[in-house]
Amino acid sequence: MLAVFLEAELTLYVSLHLFLDLRIEETFMQCWP
């Protein structure tokens, strides 16, 4: 049970991290032509 929870938590963390990286890169590219 704990392993499943940790795996879901890790997946969520990685997805959020990738999403934020994309958003930051997108904003940076717009502000820095």
Buried (B, 14 or more C-beta within 10 A) or exposed (E): EEEEEEEEEEEEEEEEEEEEEEEEEEEEEEEEE
